[in-house]
Amino acid sequence: MSQTQAGTEPQKIRGVFSSQEVKKVGTGTTVRKTIQKTFWFCEEKDDGSLEVQPLNPNYVPSGPKKNVEREYFLTHFAPEPEMYMQSVYPKMRELNKTVARAERYRANNELYSAEMEYNNALKVDDENVRANFGLGITYLERGENDKAQNVFTRLVKLDAAFEEEHKHLFNEFGIKLRKNSMTDQAVTYYERALELAVQDENLLYNLARAWLEKKDTAKCLDFLLKSLALNPRLEPAVKFLLWLDGKGLVPEDKKQAVSALTAEIRKSGGSSPDVTAASRAVPPPAAGGS
């Protein structure tokens, strides 16, 4: 049962729960048992699965999430409704408001106010994905690459940063890394996403762009072709392939495959009304962002 008002329909599980673990402390004759109590924020997903995330000392969910079998959850987790209503829910709401304020400031190009609010959010939850992305993008927009590097180091360690719900921020941050000449970081960032099984044509396309800036046309083309394999009609990728071919940048061992593909694109008219112009133009803008 949810720790919110119950309606006529069964409510999904959502709230704070605790688990207990018995641990032995000491050695020999001094050994003793202690009970360690952990508080979790639990949420039931649409498919019925249960996801739990530990609370940090500031009473907000933080850190890695994990799925728990329903039977195990019902027997090993105890509801903590008072903690949820009195401490956790107000803290979560205030944190979300702080991040939303920061995002409004950034949208209005009030970058120093945005930085302040993002940092306020990170004082409460240093693993908050939206706040980390927002702060990193803010620094990149101000050209402060050293500070952006610190945020980048945190983000690549956060699996949650590469989840579907953060896709827009993920793409924007990667594009801005590349545009700020942080190409090595952009490559590391995109490859980290691939390690976590993120299969996205925009990600692969932007990784191809990063490898081109590193002057590795072989790897550039490998990822570009993977992008087109996922979405043959992705317009920036189509234009990019035609541009590489038109500039004679296709490696010898790829020419036959690329020639066949570009011929098919030109035959079909491509996804752009002017594929001939596309082959002569500068590389198209990054996919999935500005």
N, C-alpha and C positions, 0 to 999 in steps of 0.2 A: 504494500500500500504506500502510495506517495505520502510524503510529509507535507502535503498541501491539502486544501479543502477537497473532500471526496465528492464526486458527482454520482450520477446514476450509472455511468459506465465505469468499468474497472479502470483504476488509475495505474499508470506505469510507475514503477519504483523510482523514486528520486529523492535524495536527501543524504543525511549523514548517518553513517553506521560505524560501529567499532568492532574490532576483532582482538582476540587475546592470544598470546603465545607464551607458553611456559618455557623459561630458560634457566639453565644451571649456571651459577656464578661461583667462582672459587675452585679450589682443588683439594683433594684428599678429605681430611676431617672438617675442613672449613667450607665444603661445598654446600650451597643452599639454592633453593628454587625461588625464582622471582617471576612475576607475571607482567609481561609487557603488553600494554594496551595501545593499539593504533587506531586512529580515527581516519575514516575514508569518506569521500564524496562518491556516491553511487548513482548511476543513471541507467535506466533500462532503455535500450535502443528500439527502433521500430521493428526490428526483426526478432525482438524478444531477448536478445543477448544482454548481459549485465556487464557494465564497465565500471571499474573502481579506480579512484585516484587518491593518493594520500593527501591529507591536509598539512600545510606547512605551519610553522609557529604563529603566523599571522591569521590563521583560520581560513585560508583560501585553498582550494584544490591546486596542487602544484606537483610537478614531476611526472614520471612515466605512468601511463594508464595501462591497465591490464584487464582482460576478460576473465570472468569467474563463472563457473558452472552454477546454474540456478540451485540445484540441490545442495551444493557445498555452501553457497551464499546463505541459504535459508537456515542452515545448521551452524554456521560459524560466524555470522555477522549479526550484531544486535543494533536495533534502531536507536538513534540519539536525537529525537525530535526537538528537544529544548535547545541543544547546541546548534542545530540547524537554524531554527527560527531566531534565536537570540544573538548568535555570533556569526555563523558562517554565511547565511543568506544576506544579512546587511553588508558584510565585508565584500562578498562577491558582487553585489549590486554597486557598491561604491567604487570598486576596482573597474568594473565595466564602464561606469560613468567617467572615470578619470581617463581611460583609454579613448573613449569616444570624444572627450574634450580635446585630447591631444590630436586625434585624427582631424577634427574640425579645424584646429589651428594650422595643421600641415596643409590641408586642402586650401586654406586661405593664404598660404605662403607666410604665415607667422611662425617661422621655423624655430626661433628661440623660445617662444611660449610652448610650442609643441615639444621641444626637447625637455623642458621643465616638467611637463605633465607626463611624458613617457617615463622619465626618471622617477617621478612620484609613484607611478604604477609598478615599476620594477623594484622599488623598495618594499612593496607588499608581496610581489611574486616575481623573482628574478628570472623565472622561466616562462613568463607570459609571452606567448608567441606573437600576438598582435603588437605588444609594446616593443619587443625586441626588433621586429621587422620595421615598425614605424620609426624607432630611434635610428636604426641603421640607415634607412632611406633618407631621414632628415639630415644626417651627417653627410651622406653622399650628395644630397642636393646643395649642401653648403660647401662642398669640396673638401671636407675634413676627412681625408682618407684614413689617417691614423686612428681616429676615433671609430670610424666605420669598421676598421680591421678588428677592433676589440669585439664589436657586436657580431661580426662575421664568425669569429672564433667560437662564440657562444652558440650561434644558430646552427652551425654544422654539427654540433653535438646533440641538438634537440631533434629527436625523431619526429616529434609533433609538428615541427616547422614544415614538414614535407607532406602533411596530410591534405586531403582534397579540399577541406574547408578553408585552407589558407592559400589556395592555388593562385589567386590574384596577387596577393602580397609576395608570394614566393617568386612569381615571374617578374614582378616589378623590381624586386631587390636584385635578382640576378642580372637583369638588363642594366640597371644603374651601376652595378659593379663593373661590368664590361665598359660602359660608357665613361666611367671615371678612370679608365686605364688600369683597373684591378683585374686584368685578364686571367692571371693565374688563379686568383681567388674565385672568379666566375667559373672556371673549369672545374676546380675542386668542389664548388657548391653544386653544380649540375651533376657531376659524377656521384656525389653523395646521394642525390635524389635517385639516381639510377640504381645505386646499391640497395635502396629501400624499395625497389620494384616499382618506382613511379614511371609509368609508360605514358608519355604525353608528347604529341607531335610538336607542340610549341617549345617544350623543354629541349627536345632533340635538335630542333632548328636553331635555337639560341646557343646551344652547345657547339653546333657547327659554325656559327658566327664567331664564337670565342676562339675556336681553333684556327679560323682564317686569320684573325688578328694576331695569333701566335705564329702565323706563316707556316702552318702545317696543313697543306691543302688535302693531303691524303686522309687525315682524321676528320677534317672538315667535311669532306665528301661522304665519308662513311656514315657520319651522323645525319647528314642531310638526306641521304638515301633512306635511312631508317625512319626519318620523319615522314618522308613521302610514302613509305610503305604503310605507315599508320593512317595517313590522310593524303591521298594522291592529289587532292584539290586544294591543299593548303597554299593559298596564293603567294605569301612571301617565300615559301620554300620553292615553289615552281619558278618564280622570278629569280631566285638565288641560283638555282641550278642552271637556268638559261644564261645568267650573267657569267657564271664560272666557265661554262662551255664557250660562250662568246669571247671571253678573254683568254682562252687557251690555257686555263689553269687546271684542267682535268688531268690527273696522273695517267701515264701511259697504260697501266694495267686496268684502268677504269673506263677508258675511252669508248670501248665497244658497247658496254652496258649503258653508259651515259648517252651516247649517240642514239641508241635505240629508244631510250626514254625521251630524250628531247625531241626526236622526230615524231614520236607519238603525241607529245604535248603540242607541238606546232600543228600537227595534223588535226587535232581535236580543237585547236584554238586556245588551249590552256584554260586556266581559271581566270585569266586576265584578258581583256579585249585586245591588248596590243603586246603579244609575246615577242615580236621582233624588237620593239623598243626596249622591252624588259631585258633582252640579252645584251644591250649596249649601256644601259643605265648603271648607276652606282648600286651597290647591294641594297636591297629593300630594308625597311625598318624592322626592328625586332618583333617577333610574333608574341602575342599575348600581352602586349604593353606598348608604351610609347618609345 
